[in-house]
Amino acid sequence: MPSTPESKKERCAICSGELRHTTITHEERRGENIYLFRNVPAQVCAACEEVWIEEATLQEIERLIQQGRPTSKVETPIYDFAILTLS
């Protein structure tokens, strides 16, 4: 039986919704450091919005954290909610 375009659609492992190829902004944390990656290829579920990133892409992100040079840096304000709400 020949496959149809409908049968080739990838489905979310969480809710079985349709996965759509797109690019996202992805955050990686290492200790107290936060690394932000723009334009990361990913699949996002149209139903539950779960994000799926391929292993090869995650490995490249890890390599960039270790050896890459960021395209820019930004200062990030940090608020300690516990301290601020006790006053």
C-alpha positions as CSV (number, residue, x, y, z in Angstrom):
1,M,0.0,0.0,0.0
2,P,1.6,3.4,-1.0
3,S,2.1,5.9,1.7
4,T,0.1,9.1,1.7
5,P,1.4,12.5,2.8
6,E,-0.9,12.2,5.9
7,S,0.9,8.9,7.0
8,K,4.3,10.6,6.7
9,K,3.6,13.4,9.2
10,E,5.6,13.1,12.4
11,R,3.6,12.9,15.6
12,C,4.3,14.1,19.1
13,A,5.3,11.4,21.6
14,I,3.4,13.2,24.3
15,C,0.0,13.9,22.8
16,S,0.2,12.6,19.2
17,G,-0.2,16.1,17.8
18,E,1.4,17.0,14.5
19,L,5.1,18.1,14.7
20,R,6.0,21.1,12.7
21,H,9.6,22.0,11.6
22,T,10.6,25.5,12.7
23,T,13.4,27.4,14.4
24,I,13.3,28.4,18.1
25,T,15.2,30.3,20.7
26,H,16.7,27.7,23.0
27,E,18.1,28.2,26.5
28,E,20.8,25.9,28.1
29,R,21.9,26.2,31.7
30,R,25.2,25.2,33.1
31,G,25.5,26.0,36.8
32,E,24.8,29.7,37.2
33,N,25.4,30.3,33.5
34,I,22.7,30.7,30.9
35,Y,23.4,30.2,27.2
36,L,20.9,31.5,24.7
37,F,20.8,30.1,21.1
38,R,18.7,31.8,18.4
39,N,17.4,30.1,15.2
40,V,17.8,26.5,16.5
41,P,16.1,24.0,14.2
42,A,13.4,22.1,16.1
43,Q,10.1,20.4,15.8
44,V,7.2,21.9,17.8
45,C,3.9,20.1,18.5
46,A,1.0,22.0,17.0
47,A,-1.3,20.7,19.8
48,C,0.7,20.8,23.1
49,E,3.7,22.9,22.0
50,E,6.3,20.3,23.2
51,V,9.7,21.0,21.6
52,W,11.8,18.3,20.1
53,I,15.5,19.0,19.2
54,E,17.5,16.4,17.3
55,E,20.5,14.9,19.1
56,A,23.0,16.2,16.5
57,T,21.7,19.7,17.1
58,L,22.1,19.3,20.9
59,Q,25.6,18.0,20.4
60,E,26.4,21.1,18.3
61,I,25.0,23.3,21.1
62,E,27.2,21.6,23.6
63,R,30.2,22.1,21.3
64,L,29.4,25.8,20.9
65,I,29.2,26.2,24.7
66,Q,32.6,24.6,25.1
67,Q,34.4,26.1,22.0
68,G,32.3,28.6,20.2
69,R,32.2,32.4,20.3
70,P,28.9,34.1,21.0
71,T,27.5,36.5,18.4
72,S,26.6,38.9,21.2
73,K,26.3,39.2,24.9
74,V,23.5,40.9,27.0
75,E,23.3,41.9,30.6
76,T,20.5,40.2,32.4
77,P,18.8,41.7,35.5
78,I,18.3,39.1,38.2
79,Y,15.6,39.4,40.8
80,D,15.5,37.2,43.9
81,F,11.8,36.7,44.4
82,A,12.1,35.3,47.9
83,I,14.0,38.3,49.1
84,L,11.8,40.8,47.3
85,T,8.5,39.4,48.7
86,L,9.7,39.3,52.3
87,S,10.2,43.1,52.5
